[in-house]
Amino acid sequence: MDFGRNKRESWKNVLTLAYQSLGVVYGDLSTSPLYVYKSAFAEDIHHSETNEEIYGVLSFVFWTLTLMPLLKYMFIVLKADDNGEGGTFALYSLLCRHARLCSLPNCQLADEELSEYQKDGISSISKSFLGSSLKSTLEKHKLLQRLLLVLALIGTCMVIGDGVLTPAISVFSAVSGLELSMSKEQHRYVEVPAACAILIFLFALQHYGTHRVGFLFAPVVITWLLCISAIGVYNIFYWNPKVYQALSPFYMYKFLKKTQKGGWMSLGGILLCITGSEAMFADLGHFSQLSIKIAFTFVVYPSLILAYMGQAAYLSKHHILETDYRIGFYVSVPEKIRWPVLVIAIFAAVVGSQAIITGTFSIIKQCSALGCFPRVKIIHTSSKMHGQIYIPEINWTLMLLCLAVTVGFRDTKRMGNASGLAVITVMLVTTCLMSLVIVLCWHKSVFLAILFIFFFGSIEALYFSASLIKFLEGAWVPIALALIFSAIMYVWHYGTLKKYEFDVQNKVSINWLLALGPTLGIVRVRGIGLIHTELVSGIPAIFSHFVTNLPAFHQVVVFLCIKSVPVPHVSPKERFLVGRVGPKEYRLYRCIARYGYRDVHKDDLEFEKDLICSIAEFIRSERPECSIPILDSENDERMTVIGTSSSNLEGIRMHEDGDVDSSEIVGTSEPRVAKSPEKVRKRVRFIVPESSQIDNGMKEELRELMEAREAGMAFILGHSYVRAKKGSSLIKKIVINLGYDFLRRNSRGPTYALSIAHASTLEVGMVYQV
């Protein structure tokens, strides 16, 4: 009975997720019938009495939907998830772990011990000789690694371009239904302002978060799918019940034979039937493979096929269209229900646009976490769904670009050309990365990967060529956007890498530290000095600068490194790597906080508490056998994995309280408000588990840490001025001195500067000659 109930509950969860995915994942794909036929027949080919053109387009649409979303994504690509996460960067992250291609400069061997690394069986070795050769080739050649990074960046930039173009074409196509009820002159002055007003309203709502209006998404998309499928069934039986014959691939051959170059160019409009397919993979982390497959296979796919067949059935009996909009969606809608359908279409277009906007936010967050995009302000709009975020700078940039595209183009044809190229480029990138995943991650035969890339790549290359030929007719927009965003990403990544290399080359020798003695040659005052550094080993140059020029420093010094690792999530039990720098009496610690590219950073107070507890737990449990060695011959540091205070229930607990009277016994964790804030000081106590064996040395060290925490924390932040070395090439000087410097000055401050509550901040300027 229990087994049956659990099984029913699991199926209930799957069906619930499938229902929710209809609103989040399939809004864009579901609205494609609004503009596919109109874009396919836009001046390139003409509808004739024989119906060969309309039947050929329907055949292309049917087989494109069947082969790409259904076969490629449902049965192959969805299985290449990065521990439950999907998208272009998830594929790249997966490859980085299996073949050591990581673009992050401060990767460590200890990161490979994370449980997320172990889930996908990285330890298994490919039996294929060709697979092993491919892996070793990629690991040896930096140029190939850079090309792979550039490929991932191009795919990512095209997704961002899709975030600009999809809202524009979806909303504009939905509003185009106003053509049916007004003259051409009136329509010209109404359509563009109405589309712009809806777009402004859509982007203005983003800061409220998807979860506040998300409950409306699935009903809107379901209503829209039922609507278009019902209209499709009506048109099939009323106008042409034999339209199903056009599903034969023979009609594709007849179509291309008759229309030749015009038919080939029209493929750029036909491929819009699969716009939004990438969302099935990109939004995988919010749902499950089974729920996405159920929603598409049993609801979305049949509804779209019926909708396209219905339009084709209507158009097959209406060869001469009197109105100026030629072949569009609304012409096939019965006149009595056109207004209700128009309203539903506008709502569906807004929902579809919302999905791609949210997806753009997510992928930019991933890029930023992996060091490939300047730091931006990320607001988490939902406490339950980690993927629901809002990025103000990106939101308003997308809005301005959307409005520019809408006002600049003012017709579906050029918007379709632009959107089509963005969509097919993302799919081509996914196909290329998937072929590598098949060999390096799944350890399958190289010939299977070649078969995959040949079959799907050839189809996508055909569509890509048809889209690229329309460069001057709108297809230049996604290329221009991709070039701009790719340049920004690569300049940021290159500058970050060079800055880290400078840090590594200029770090201080451990022998220098040992020569100073336990006091470091200066007065040690109470408190904790928290020094941020990108280094995961060694002593940063900024510390030697302090010791050389300042007469005093804190009794406890922590070198803090907050870094991202190429996995979606890091378990709280594996959050920190803690170790010593120098002998025990120096009271110098290194703490590395590790986050996945989809992890949510904690608020300031909670992070600070976890940081201090991790050091205290390291002191209590310090044993050589429970340390993870990090290979660093110069510093010989050993790091221990420590979890957050909430995940390590058997570890040391920290109790803080604000008191006016220092002699008062601390017995509650409730905050107290004092009349004289300047007299308030925070009392800190460590609660040690009874089973712990603590010697006098540990007690003394914990007492010093406790007193230092009570005295307060000073945050030392290096403010770097990055410049190219003398003698560098002109290109490098432009990239570093102009590009990277501009991005650094206009991007957000580092996360660690915002996520730690510090009593005082000291910012020190340093010039980096890279």
C-alpha positions in Angstrom: 0.0 0.0 0.0 2.8 2.4 0.9 4.6 1.6 -2.4 1.4 2.3 -4.4 0.8 5.5 -2.6 4.4 6.7 -3.1 4.1 5.8 -6.8 0.9 7.7 -7.1 2.5 10.7 -5.4 5.6 10.6 -7.7 3.3 10.5 -10.7 1.4 13.4 -9.3 4.6 15.4 -8.9 5.6 14.6 -12.4 2.3 15.7 -13.9 2.3 18.8 -11.7 5.7 19.7 -13.1 4.5 19.0 -16.6 1.6 21.3 -16.1 3.9 24.1 -14.8 6.4 23.6 -17.6 3.7 24.5 -20.2 3.8 28.0 -18.9 7.5 28.4 -18.3 9.1 26.4 -21.1 6.7 26.2 -24.0 5.3 29.7 -24.2 7.7 30.7 -27.0 7.4 27.5 -29.0 3.6 27.6 -28.7 3.2 31.1 -30.3 5.2 30.2 -33.4 2.1 29.6 -35.5 1.5 33.3 -35.4 4.3 34.1 -37.8 5.7 30.9 -39.5 3.6 30.8 -42.6 3.7 34.6 -43.0 7.5 34.6 -42.7 7.9 31.6 -45.1 5.8 33.2 -47.9 7.2 36.7 -47.4 8.0 37.6 -51.1 10.2 34.6 -51.7 7.6 32.2 -52.9 4.0 32.5 -53.9 0.9 30.5 -53.2 -0.4 28.8 -56.4 -3.5 26.9 -57.4 -1.7 23.5 -57.2 -1.1 23.9 -53.5 2.4 22.5 -53.9 3.9 25.5 -52.1 1.6 25.3 -49.0 1.8 21.5 -48.9 5.6 21.7 -49.1 5.8 24.2 -46.3 3.6 22.1 -44.1 5.7 19.0 -44.8 8.9 21.0 -43.9 7.2 22.2 -40.7 6.0 18.8 -39.7 9.4 17.0 -40.2 11.3 19.9 -38.7 9.2 19.7 -35.5 9.5 15.9 -35.5 13.3 15.7 -36.0 14.5 18.6 -34.0 12.5 19.1 -30.8 11.0 15.6 -30.6 13.9 13.4 -31.7 17.0 15.5 -31.0 16.0 17.3 -27.8 13.5 14.9 -26.2 15.4 11.7 -26.7 19.1 12.8 -26.9 20.0 16.3 -25.7 17.9 16.2 -22.5 20.0 13.3 -21.3 23.1 15.5 -21.4 22.1 17.4 -18.3 24.8 18.8 -15.9 23.5 17.2 -12.7 20.0 18.3 -13.5 20.9 21.6 -15.2 20.7 22.3 -18.9 21.6 24.9 -21.5 24.7 25.8 -23.6 26.9 26.7 -20.6 25.8 23.5 -18.8 27.2 21.5 -21.7 30.4 23.5 -21.6 30.7 23.0 -17.9 30.2 19.2 -18.3 32.9 19.1 -20.9 35.3 21.2 -18.7 35.1 18.7 -15.9 35.5 15.6 -18.1 38.4 16.9 -20.1 40.0 19.5 -17.8 39.1 22.3 -20.1 38.0 24.7 -17.3 38.3 28.4 -18.2 38.4 29.4 -14.5 41.9 30.3 -13.5 41.8 29.2 -9.9 40.6 25.6 -10.3 42.0 23.1 -7.8 42.4 19.3 -7.7 40.3 19.4 -4.5 37.3 20.7 -6.5 37.2 17.3 -8.3 36.4 15.7 -4.9 33.0 17.5 -4.9 30.1 15.1 -4.9 28.7 16.9 -8.0 31.8 15.9 -9.9 31.4 12.3 -8.9 27.7 12.0 -9.9 28.2 11.8 -13.6 30.9 9.2 -13.4 34.0 11.2 -14.4 36.2 8.5 -13.0 35.2 6.1 -15.7 37.7 5.9 -18.5 36.7 5.7 -22.1 37.5 2.4 -23.7 37.7 4.0 -27.1 41.2 4.8 -28.3 39.9 7.7 -30.5 38.0 9.1 -27.5 41.1 9.0 -25.3 43.1 10.7 -28.1 40.5 13.4 -28.5 40.5 14.1 -24.8 44.3 14.3 -24.6 44.4 16.5 -27.7 42.0 19.0 -26.2 43.8 19.0 -22.9 47.2 19.7 -24.5 46.3 22.5 -26.9 45.3 25.8 -25.4 44.1 27.0 -28.8 41.5 24.3 -29.0 40.3 25.1 -25.5 39.9 28.8 -26.5 38.0 27.8 -29.6 35.7 25.7 -27.5 35.2 28.6 -25.1 34.5 30.9 -28.0 31.9 28.4 -29.4 30.1 28.3 -26.1 30.2 32.1 -25.9 28.7 32.4 -29.4 25.9 30.1 -28.4 25.3 32.1 -25.2 25.3 35.4 -27.1 22.8 34.1 -29.6 20.5 33.1 -26.7 20.8 36.7 -25.5 20.0 37.9 -29.0 17.0 35.6 -29.0 16.0 37.3 -25.7 15.8 40.6 -27.7 14.1 39.2 -30.9 11.6 36.8 -29.5 9.6 39.3 -27.5 9.6 41.7 -30.4 8.4 39.2 -33.1 5.9 37.4 -30.7 4.2 40.6 -29.5 4.3 42.2 -32.9 2.7 39.1 -34.6 0.0 38.9 -32.0 -0.9 42.6 -32.3 -0.9 42.2 -36.2 -4.4 40.8 -35.8 -5.7 44.3 -35.6 -5.3 44.4 -39.4 -8.6 42.6 -39.6 -10.7 45.4 -38.1 -9.2 48.6 -39.5 -7.9 50.1 -42.7 -4.3 49.9 -43.8 -3.7 53.6 -43.0 -5.2 53.3 -39.4 -3.3 50.0 -38.8 0.0 51.6 -39.7 -0.3 54.1 -36.8 -1.7 51.6 -34.3 0.3 48.4 -34.6 3.8 49.6 -33.7 2.7 51.8 -30.7 0.5 49.0 -29.4 3.4 46.5 -29.6 5.8 48.9 -28.0 3.4 49.6 -25.1 3.0 45.9 -24.4 6.8 45.4 -24.5 7.3 48.3 -22.0 4.7 46.8 -19.7 6.3 43.4 -20.0 9.7 44.5 -19.0 8.4 46.8 -16.3 6.9 43.8 -14.6 10.1 41.8 -14.5 11.3 43.2 -11.1 8.2 41.7 -9.4 9.5 38.2 -10.3 8.0 35.3 -12.3 6.5 33.7 -9.2 4.1 36.5 -8.6 2.4 36.1 -12.0 3.6 32.6 -12.8 0.3 30.9 -11.7 -1.3 32.5 -14.8 1.3 31.2 -17.3 0.3 27.6 -17.6 -3.5 28.3 -18.0 -2.8 31.0 -20.6 -0.6 28.6 -22.7 -3.0 25.7 -22.3 -5.9 27.9 -23.4 -3.9 29.1 -26.4 -2.9 25.5 -27.3 -6.5 24.3 -27.0 -7.6 27.3 -29.1 -5.2 26.8 -32.0 -5.7 23.0 -32.0 -9.5 23.4 -32.1 -9.3 25.9 -34.9 -6.9 23.6 -36.7 -9.3 20.6 -36.4 -12.2 22.8 -37.6 -10.3 24.1 -40.6 -9.1 20.5 -41.5 -12.6 19.0 -41.6 -14.3 22.1 -43.0 -11.9 23.1 -45.7 -9.6 20.2 -46.7 -9.7 16.8 -44.8 -7.0 15.4 -47.2 -4.4 17.9 -46.0 -2.8 15.1 -44.0 -1.3 13.9 -47.3 1.1 16.8 -47.1 2.9 15.2 -44.2 4.7 13.0 -46.7 8.3 14.0 -47.1 7.8 13.7 -50.9 6.1 17.1 -50.8 9.4 18.7 -49.5 11.1 17.4 -52.6 8.3 18.7 -54.9 8.4 22.1 -53.1 12.2 22.6 -53.5 12.0 21.3 -57.1 9.4 23.8 -58.1 10.5 26.9 -56.1 14.3 26.3 -56.2 16.1 29.3 -54.8 13.0 30.9 -53.5 12.0 27.8 -51.6 15.5 27.5 -50.2 15.4 31.1 -49.0 11.9 30.5 -47.4 13.5 27.9 -45.1 14.6 30.8 -43.0 11.0 31.5 -42.2 10.0 27.8 -41.8 12.6 27.2 -39.1 10.8 29.7 -36.9 8.4 26.7 -36.1 11.1 25.5 -33.7 12.0 28.8 -32.0 11.8 28.2 -28.3 13.0 24.6 -28.5 16.2 25.4 -26.7 14.2 26.4 -23.7 13.3 22.7 -23.2 16.9 22.1 -22.4 17.8 25.5 -20.8 15.0 25.3 -18.2 15.7 21.7 -17.4 16.9 22.6 -13.9 13.5 23.9 -12.9 11.7 20.7 -13.9 12.5 17.1 -14.7 13.3 15.3 -17.9 10.1 13.2 -17.7 7.8 16.2 -17.0 9.2 18.1 -20.0 8.9 15.1 -22.3 5.3 14.4 -21.2 4.2 18.1 -21.7 5.8 18.3 -25.2 4.9 14.8 -26.5 1.3 14.7 -25.4 0.2 18.4 -25.4 2.5 20.8 -27.3 3.6 18.7 -30.2 0.1 17.4 -31.3 -1.4 20.9 -30.8 1.2 22.6 -33.0 0.8 19.9 -35.7 -3.0 20.4 -35.8 -2.6 24.2 -35.8 -0.2 24.1 -38.8 -2.4 21.6 -40.7 -5.4 23.7 -40.1 -3.8 26.8 -41.5 -2.6 24.8 -44.5 -6.1 23.4 -45.0 -7.6 26.9 -45.0 -5.0 28.4 -47.3 -5.3 25.4 -49.8 -8.9 26.6 -50.6 -8.1 30.4 -50.5 -5.5 31.1 -53.1 -6.4 34.8 -53.7 -6.3 36.9 -50.6 -7.7 40.4 -50.9 -6.1 41.8 -47.8 -2.6 43.1 -47.6 -1.3 40.7 -44.9 -1.2 37.9 -47.4 -0.7 34.5 -45.6 -1.0 35.0 -41.8 -2.4 33.3 -38.8 -5.6 35.3 -38.2 -6.9 34.9 -41.7 -7.5 31.2 -40.9 -9.4 32.0 -37.7 -13.2 32.0 -38.1 -14.5 35.6 -38.1 -16.8 35.3 -35.1 -14.0 34.4 -32.7 -11.1 36.5 -34.0 -11.3 39.1 -31.3 -11.2 36.6 -28.4 -8.3 34.7 -30.2 -6.5 38.1 -30.6 -6.7 38.7 -26.8 -5.5 35.1 -26.0 -2.7 35.4 -28.6 -1.4 38.7 -27.0 -1.4 37.0 -23.5 0.3 33.9 -24.9 3.0 36.2 -26.6 3.6 37.9 -23.3 4.0 34.5 -21.6 6.4 33.3 -24.3 8.4 36.4 -24.1 8.6 36.1 -20.3 10.2 32.7 -20.6 13.0 33.8 -22.9 13.7 36.9 -20.8 14.0 34.8 -17.6 16.2 32.4 -19.5 18.4 35.3 -20.6 18.8 36.4 -16.9 19.8 32.8 -16.0 22.4 32.3 -18.6 24.0 35.7 -17.9 24.2 34.7 -14.2 26.0 31.5 -15.3 28.4 33.4 -17.4 29.1 35.8 -14.6 29.7 33.0 -12.1 32.2 31.3 -14.5 34.1 34.5 -15.1 32.8 35.2 -18.6 30.6 38.3 -18.0 31.1 41.5 -16.0 29.5 41.4 -12.5 25.9 42.6 -12.5 23.4 43.1 -9.8 21.4 39.8 -9.4 18.1 39.9 -7.4 16.5 36.7 -6.4 12.8 37.2 -6.8 11.7 33.9 -5.2 12.9 32.2 -2.0 11.7 28.8 -3.3 12.9 28.8 -6.9 16.6 29.5 -7.2 16.4 30.1 -11.0 13.9 33.0 -10.7 16.2 36.0 -10.8 16.1 39.6 -12.0 19.0 41.6 -13.4 18.0 45.3 -13.7 20.8 46.4 -16.1 20.1 43.5 -18.5 16.4 44.0 -18.2 16.4 47.6 -19.4 19.1 46.9 -22.0 16.8 44.1 -23.5 13.8 46.5 -23.4 15.6 49.2 -25.3 16.9 46.7 -27.9 13.4 45.2 -28.3 11.9 48.6 -28.9 14.6 49.5 -31.3 14.0 46.2 -33.3 10.2 46.8 -33.3 10.4 50.4 -34.4 13.2 49.8 -36.8 11.8 46.8 -38.7 8.0 47.3 -38.3 7.3 44.0 -40.2 7.4 40.3 -39.4 9.6 39.4 -42.3 12.8 41.1 -41.2 12.1 40.2 -37.5 11.7 36.6 -38.6 14.9 36.6 -40.5 16.8 37.9 -37.5 15.1 35.5 -35.0 15.6 32.5 -37.3 19.4 33.0 -37.5 19.7 33.3 -33.7 17.6 30.2 -33.2 19.5 28.0 -35.6 22.9 29.2 -34.5 22.1 28.1 -30.9 21.1 24.7 -32.2 24.2 24.3 -34.2 26.4 25.2 -31.2 24.4 22.6 -29.1 24.9 20.0 -31.8 28.7 20.6 -31.8 29.0 20.5 -28.0 26.7 17.4 -27.9 29.0 15.5 -30.2 31.8 16.1 -27.8 29.6 15.1 -24.9 28.8 11.8 -26.6 32.5 10.9 -26.7 34.1 12.6 -23.6 31.2 12.3 -21.1 29.1 9.3 -22.3 32.2 7.4 -23.5 30.4 6.3 -26.7 32.0 5.6 -30.0 33.4 8.5 -32.1 31.5 7.2 -35.1 28.2 7.7 -33.1 29.2 11.3 -32.5 30.0 11.8 -36.1 26.7 10.3 -37.1 24.9 12.6 -34.7 26.7 15.8 -35.9 26.3 14.7 -39.6 22.6 14.0 -39.4 21.4 16.9 -37.3 24.2 19.2 -38.3 23.4 18.9 -42.0 19.7 19.8 -41.4 20.7 22.8 -39.3 23.4 23.8 -41.8 20.7 23.9 -44.5 18.5 26.2 -42.4 21.5 28.3 -41.3 22.5 28.9 -44.9 19.0 30.0 -45.8 19.0 32.4 -42.8 22.5 33.8 -43.5 21.6 34.7 -47.1 19.2 37.2 -45.7 21.9 39.1 -43.9 20.9 42.5 -45.3 17.2 41.8 -44.7 17.4 41.6 -40.9 19.7 38.7 -40.2 22.5 41.1 -39.4 20.9 42.0 -36.1 21.7 38.8 -34.2 25.2 38.7 -35.7 25.8 42.3 -34.5 24.4 41.5 -31.1 26.5 38.4 -30.8 29.7 40.2 -31.8 29.1 42.9 -29.2 28.3 40.5 -26.4 31.0 38.1 -27.4 33.5 40.9 -27.3 32.4 42.0 -23.9 32.6 38.4 -22.6 35.9 37.6 -24.1 37.5 40.9 -23.0 36.3 40.3 -19.4 37.5 36.7 -19.4 40.9 37.6 -20.9 41.4 40.5 -18.5 40.4 38.4 -15.5 42.7 35.6 -16.5 45.7 38.0 -17.0 45.0 39.6 -13.6 45.0 36.2 -11.9 48.3 35.3 -13.6 49.8 38.5 -12.3 48.7 37.6 -8.8 50.2 34.1 -9.1 53.5 35.5 -10.4 53.8 38.1 -7.6 52.6 36.1 -4.6 55.0 36.2 -1.6 57.2 33.3 -0.7 56.4 31.3 2.5 60.1 31.8 3.5 59.5 35.5 3.7 56.6 35.0 6.1 58.6 32.6 8.3 61.4 35.1 8.6 59.1 37.6 10.2 58.2 35.4 13.1 54.8 34.9 14.9 54.3 38.6 15.3 55.0 39.3 11.6 57.4 41.9 12.8 54.6 44.3 13.8 52.1 44.8 16.7 49.1 42.4 16.5 45.9 44.1 17.6 42.6 42.5 18.5 40.2 41.7 15.7 40.0 39.8 12.5 41.6 41.0 9.3 39.8 39.6 6.3 41.9 39.9 3.2 40.2 39.0 -0.1 42.3 37.3 -2.7 41.7 35.4 -5.9 44.6 33.1 -5.0 43.8 29.6 -3.7 47.4 29.1 -2.5 50.3 31.3 -1.5 50.4 34.7 0.1 49.0 37.6 -2.0 51.2 40.6 -2.6 48.7 42.9 -0.9 49.5 41.3 2.4 53.2 42.0 2.2 52.3 45.6 1.2 50.4 45.9 4.5 53.0 44.3 6.7 55.8 46.5 5.2 54.0 49.8 5.4 51.6 49.6 8.5 52.8 49.5 12.1 50.0 47.1 13.3 47.8 44.3 12.0 45.0 42.1 13.4 45.6 39.1 15.7 43.7 36.8 13.4 44.2 37.1 9.6 42.0 35.2 7.1 42.8 35.0 3.4 39.4 34.7 1.9 38.8 33.4 -1.6 35.2 33.2 -2.9 35.2 31.3 -6.1 32.9 29.5 -8.6 33.5 25.9 -9.6 32.2 24.4 -12.9 29.3 22.6 -11.3 25.7 23.8 -10.9 25.6 23.4 -7.1 28.0 22.8 -4.3 26.6 21.0 -1.3 26.6 23.1 2.0 28.6 20.2 3.5 31.4 20.9 1.1 31.1 24.7 1.0 34.5 25.6 2.6 38.1 24.6 2.2 40.0 25.8 5.3 43.7 25.6 6.0 46.6 27.3 7.7 49.2 29.7 6.2 52.4 29.2 8.1 52.8 27.8 11.6 49.9 27.5 14.1 51.1 30.4 16.3 50.9 32.9 13.4 47.1 32.7 13.4 46.9 32.9 9.7 44.1 31.0 7.9 43.0 30.5 4.4 39.3 30.0 3.7 38.0 29.1 0.2 34.2 29.4 -0.2 33.0 27.4 -3.2 29.8 28.1 -5.1 28.3 26.5 -8.2 27.2 28.6 -11.1 23.5 28.3 -10.0 24.0 28.6 -6.3 22.5 31.5 -4.3 24.9 33.4 -2.2 23.8 33.8 1.4 23.1 37.2 3.0 25.9 39.0 4.8 25.3 38.0 8.4 24.8 34.3 7.7 27.9 34.1 5.5 30.0 35.8 8.2 28.8 33.4 10.8 29.5 30.4 8.5 33.0 31.7 7.8 33.9 32.0 11.5 32.4 28.7 12.4 34.3 27.0 9.5 37.6 28.2 11.0 36.6 27.2 14.5 35.6 23.7 13.2 38.9 23.5 11.4 40.7 24.2 14.6 38.7 21.6 16.5 39.0 18.8 14.0 42.4 19.5 12.6 44.0 16.1 11.8 46.5 15.3 9.1 44.4 12.3 7.9 41.2 14.4 7.3 42.9 17.0 5.2 42.8 17.1 1.4 46.2 17.9 0.0 46.5 20.5 -2.6 49.6 20.2 -4.8 51.5 23.3 -4.1 55.2 22.6 -3.8 56.1 26.1 -2.8 53.6 26.5 0.1 52.8 22.9 1.0 49.4 23.8 2.2 46.8 21.3 3.3 43.1 22.1 3.2 40.2 20.5 5.0 36.6 20.4 3.8 34.3 22.1 6.2 30.5 22.5 5.8 28.3 25.4 6.7 27.1 25.7 10.3 23.6 24.6 9.3 24.9 21.5 7.5 27.3 20.5 10.2 25.0 19.9 13.2 27.6 18.0 15.2 30.2 20.7 14.8 31.0 23.9 16.7 28.1 26.3 17.1 28.6 30.1 17.5 26.4 32.1 19.8 26.3 35.9 19.4 24.5 38.4 21.5 24.5 42.2 21.8 24.9 43.4 25.4 25.3 46.8 27.1 26.7 45.3 30.3 29.6 43.1 29.5 29.2 41.1 32.8 25.6 40.0 31.8 25.3 36.3 31.1 24.6 35.4 27.5 21.6 33.1 27.4 19.5 34.1 24.5 20.0 34.6 20.8 17.3 37.3 20.5 18.6 40.7 19.3 18.5 43.5 21.9 18.3 47.2 21.1 20.3 49.5 23.3 19.9 53.2 23.8 23.5 54.0 23.2 24.6 52.1 20.1 28.2 53.1 20.5 28.4 51.2 23.8 27.0 48.0 22.4 29.4 45.2 21.7 28.7 41.8 20.4 29.4 38.9 22.8 30.6 35.7 21.0 30.7 32.2 22.4 31.6 28.9 20.8 29.5 25.9 21.8 31.7 22.8 21.5 30.2 19.3 21.2 30.7 17.2 24.4 32.3 14.4 22.5 35.1 16.6 21.2 38.6 16.0 22.5 40.2 19.5 22.8 43.6 20.1 24.1 44.9 23.3 25.7 46.4 24.5 22.4 43.0 24.2 20.7 41.3 25.9 23.5 43.7 28.8 23.4 43.3 29.1 19.6 39.5 29.1 19.9 39.6 31.7 22.6 41.7 34.0 20.5 39.3 33.5 17.6 36.3 34.3 19.8 38.0 37.4 21.2 38.9 38.6 17.7 35.4 38.1 16.5 34.1 40.1 19.5 36.5 42.9 18.6 35.2 43.2 15.1 36.2 42.4 11.6 38.0 44.6 9.1 37.6 43.9 5.5 40.7 44.6 3.3 39.8 44.9 -0.4 42.4 45.4 -3.1 41.4 48.0 -5.8 43.4 47.1 -8.8 44.4 49.2 -11.8 45.1 46.8 -14.6 47.4 48.0 -17.4 49.1 46.3 -20.3 52.9 45.8 -19.9 55.3 48.1 -21.8 56.0 46.6 -25.1 52.7 44.9 -25.4 51.0 44.8 -28.8 48.5 47.5 -29.8 45.6 45.0 -29.6 46.5 44.0 -26.1 46.7 47.6 -25.0 43.3 48.4 -26.5 41.8 45.2 -24.8 43.3 45.8 -21.4 43.7 49.6 -21.1 40.4 50.5 -22.7 38.1 47.5 -22.9 38.8 45.7 -19.6 39.3 48.9 -17.7 36.0 50.3 -18.9 34.1 47.1 -18.0 35.7 47.0 -14.5 34.8 50.7 -13.8 31.2 50.2 -14.9 30.5 46.7 -13.5 29.2 45.9 -10.0 31.6 45.5 -7.1 32.6 41.9 -6.3 30.1 39.7 -4.5 32.3 39.3 -1.5 32.3 43.1 -0.9 28.5 43.1 -0.7 27.9 39.8 1.1 30.0 40.4 4.3 29.0 42.7 7.1 32.2 44.4 8.0 32.9 47.0 10.7 35.4 48.8 8.5 36.6 48.5 5.0 40.1 49.4 3.7 40.6 49.6 0.0 44.1 49.5 -1.3 45.0 50.5 -4.8 47.5 48.3 -6.8 48.7 48.6 -10.3 48.7 45.3 -12.3 51.1 45.2 -15.3 49.7 42.3 -17.3 
